[in-house]
Amino acid sequence: MVGEDDRTPSELREGVRSGILAALRDDVEMRGGRTARLLATAGVIGVAGAVGVILLLSGHPYDHHPPWHAVVFGAVWTGLLVVCLALALLEVRTPSLPLARSALIAMLGLGLAGICGAVCPDQHFLRWWSGTALGTELGEAGGRALAALCFGLVTTAAVGAGAALLGLRGWREPLRPLLPAMLLLALLAPGIALQSIDTSWGVFGSWLLGSGGGAYAGVTIGIRLRALRTPRRG
């Protein structure tokens, strides 16, 4: 039999119980506050993104588009944005796949592309590019496919580099550029498809290929520039 002196005092048991309950309450409150903040952030980003896409698409002339084009591509765009928002705000990641940070970079890249598109003099971006001196020379040298390839390469490299610089602020862990580049290309693809409706499959494929290479190159440049600007520990 256990002696009277070996038994746990009731005050100690009550203290342990109270401490556990207090810790659980604090954890629930912290998680609840964090969840509320994430929901509020998701709402703000979602509304801002929706307004940005509307402003980007509102200036596009649709006289040559069937009505379902904008609906279908808009739905695809919305679905991809919802997935990226979920990955970023829920901080989804695996040991080898930093999905949250990659999704954030992709969304920032889409936002930068939207800003560039909104200030473009012609909402048919490829038509505007083909009318510039460089775009005209490329078109004469290799056709619209080459012009689209170079346009996608240059523009996406710029937005990819800017997005990586912004999205990696305060980030010290190494990040490979392939995943954020793929997510950025996925977010840009519906817009590229919509802009390529009145062109050929070759132009669409070249634009998509150039954007993929530009996304990878731009994110790589942004990662390296951010690494140079971030002080090393120790």
C-alpha positions in Angstrom: 0.0 0.0 0.0 1.1 3.5 -0.7 1.9 5.4 2.4 0.3 8.7 3.3 3.6 10.6 2.6 3.9 9.1 -1.0 0.5 10.3 -2.2 0.4 13.5 -4.3 -0.9 16.4 -2.3 -4.3 17.6 -3.5 -3.0 21.2 -3.8 -0.3 20.0 -6.2 -2.8 18.0 -8.3 -5.0 21.0 -8.5 -2.1 23.3 -9.4 -1.1 21.0 -12.3 -4.7 20.8 -13.4 -5.2 24.5 -13.4 -1.9 25.1 -15.2 -2.9 22.6 -18.0 -6.3 24.2 -18.4 -4.8 27.7 -18.5 -2.3 26.6 -21.1 -5.1 25.1 -23.2 -7.2 28.3 -22.9 -4.2 30.4 -23.9 -3.6 28.2 -26.9 -7.2 28.3 -28.1 -7.2 32.1 -27.7 -4.0 32.5 -29.7 -5.2 30.1 -32.4 -8.5 31.9 -32.5 -6.8 35.3 -32.9 -4.5 34.0 -35.5 -7.4 32.5 -37.4 -9.3 35.7 -37.3 -6.3 37.6 -38.5 -5.8 35.2 -41.4 -9.4 35.4 -42.3 -9.3 39.2 -42.3 -6.1 39.2 -44.4 -7.7 36.7 -46.8 -10.7 39.0 -47.2 -8.6 42.1 -47.8 -6.4 40.4 -50.3 -9.3 38.7 -52.0 -11.2 41.9 -52.4 -8.1 43.8 -53.6 -7.3 41.0 -56.1 -10.9 40.9 -57.4 -10.9 44.7 -57.9 -7.5 44.5 -59.6 -8.6 41.8 -62.0 -11.8 43.7 -62.7 -9.9 46.9 -63.5 -7.5 44.9 -65.6 -10.2 43.2 -67.7 -12.6 46.1 -67.8 -10.5 48.0 -70.3 -10.1 45.0 -72.6 -12.3 45.2 -75.8 -14.5 42.1 -76.0 -16.1 42.8 -79.4 -14.3 39.9 -80.9 -14.9 37.5 -78.0 -17.8 35.2 -77.5 -19.5 36.0 -74.1 -18.3 32.7 -72.6 -14.6 33.5 -73.0 -14.5 36.0 -70.1 -16.7 33.8 -67.9 -14.6 30.7 -68.4 -11.2 32.3 -68.1 -12.4 34.4 -65.2 -13.6 31.3 -63.4 -10.3 29.5 -64.0 -8.4 32.6 -62.7 -10.6 32.8 -59.6 -10.0 29.1 -58.8 -6.3 29.4 -59.1 -6.3 32.5 -56.9 -8.3 30.7 -54.2 -5.9 27.8 -54.2 -2.9 30.2 -53.9 -4.6 32.2 -51.2 -5.2 29.0 -49.2 -1.6 27.8 -49.6 -0.2 31.2 -48.5 -2.5 32.1 -45.6 -2.7 28.6 -44.2 1.1 28.4 -44.5 1.0 25.0 -46.2 4.4 23.5 -46.7 6.3 20.2 -46.7 10.0 19.6 -45.9 10.8 19.8 -49.6 8.0 22.1 -51.0 7.6 25.6 -49.6 4.1 26.0 -51.0 3.1 29.0 -48.9 6.0 31.2 -49.8 5.9 30.1 -53.5 2.2 30.9 -53.7 2.8 34.4 -52.1 5.5 35.1 -54.7 3.1 34.0 -57.5 0.3 36.2 -56.3 2.7 39.2 -56.0 3.8 38.5 -59.5 0.2 38.5 -60.7 -0.4 41.8 -59.0 2.6 43.4 -60.6 1.6 42.0 -64.0 -1.9 43.5 -63.4 -0.4 46.9 -62.6 1.7 46.8 -65.8 -1.3 45.7 -67.8 -3.6 48.4 -66.4 -1.1 51.2 -67.4 -0.5 49.6 -70.9 -1.7 52.0 -73.6 -3.4 49.1 -75.4 -5.3 46.4 -73.6 -4.4 44.0 -76.4 -0.9 43.7 -75.0 0.6 41.6 -77.9 -0.8 44.1 -80.4 0.8 47.0 -78.5 4.1 45.1 -78.3 4.0 44.3 -82.0 3.6 48.0 -82.8 6.8 49.0 -80.9 10.1 49.3 -82.7 11.6 46.1 -81.1 8.4 44.2 -81.5 8.2 45.1 -85.2 11.7 44.0 -85.8 11.2 40.7 -84.0 7.9 40.1 -85.9 9.7 40.7 -89.2 12.5 38.4 -88.3 10.6 35.5 -86.9 6.9 36.2 -87.1 4.4 36.9 -84.3 5.4 33.7 -82.5 9.0 35.1 -81.9 7.6 38.5 -80.9 5.2 36.8 -78.4 8.1 34.6 -77.0 10.3 37.6 -76.3 7.4 39.6 -74.9 6.5 36.9 -72.4 10.2 36.3 -71.5 11.0 40.0 -70.7 7.7 41.0 -69.0 7.5 37.9 -66.8 11.1 38.0 -65.9 10.5 41.6 -64.6 7.4 40.7 -62.6 9.0 37.5 -61.3 12.1 39.3 -60.0 10.0 42.0 -58.4 7.7 39.4 -56.7 10.6 37.4 -55.4 12.2 40.5 -53.9 9.0 41.5 -52.2 7.9 38.0 -51.1 11.2 37.0 -49.6 11.6 39.9 -47.3 12.7 38.5 -43.9 13.0 35.0 -45.4 16.4 33.3 -44.5 15.8 29.8 -45.7 17.0 28.8 -49.2 14.3 28.7 -51.8 14.5 27.0 -55.2 12.9 29.1 -58.0 11.1 26.3 -59.9 8.0 26.0 -57.7 7.2 29.7 -57.4 7.9 30.1 -61.1 5.5 27.3 -61.9 2.8 28.9 -59.7 3.4 32.3 -61.3 3.0 30.8 -64.8 -0.2 29.1 -63.7 -1.7 32.4 -62.5 -0.6 34.2 -65.7 -1.8 31.4 -68.1 -5.5 32.3 -68.2 -4.7 35.9 -69.1 -2.3 34.8 -71.8 -4.9 32.4 -73.2 -7.6 35.2 -73.2 -5.2 37.6 -74.9 -4.3 34.9 -77.5 -7.8 34.1 -78.6 -7.5 35.9 -82.0 -4.0 34.6 -82.7 -2.7 31.1 -83.6 -1.8 28.2 -81.4 1.9 28.9 -82.2 1.6 32.4 -80.9 -0.1 31.2 -77.7 2.5 28.4 -77.2 5.4 30.8 -77.8 3.9 33.4 -75.4 3.4 30.7 -72.7 6.9 29.2 -73.3 8.5 32.6 -73.0 6.5 33.4 -69.9 7.6 30.2 -68.3 11.3 30.9 -69.0 10.9 34.5 -67.9 9.2 33.4 -64.6 12.0 31.0 -63.8 14.7 33.6 -64.7 13.0 36.4 -62.9 12.4 34.5 -59.7 16.0 33.2 -59.8 17.3 36.8 -60.1 15.0 38.0 -57.3 16.1 35.2 -55.0 19.8 36.0 -55.6 19.3 39.7 -55.1 17.3 39.2 -51.9 20.1 36.9 -50.7 22.7 39.6 -51.3 20.6 42.2 -49.4 19.8 39.9 -46.4 22.6 40.0 -43.8 23.9 36.6 -42.8 23.5 35.3 -39.3 26.5 34.8 -37.2 
